[in-house]
């Protein structure tokens, strides 16, 4: 009863292994997806990497630090 499903799964595994090894050609993700993308960039050398200043990092979470207090006004509910 389980002979045919096991045989089909075995053949599917062999087919997947062969496809990963490149027998059917290179995979679609092997090359660039947009080869003309780099040619269309406008002044890529103008991009500068700079550190984040303390004023700009005020809303950034601190890893390992306490959770920031939420800016919510709370009051007691009437009973």
Secondary structure as GFF3:
##gff-version 3
##sequence-region A 1 79
A	DSSP	alpha_helix	3	20	.	.	.	ID=ss1
A	DSSP	three_ten_helix	44	46	.	.	.	ID=ss2
###
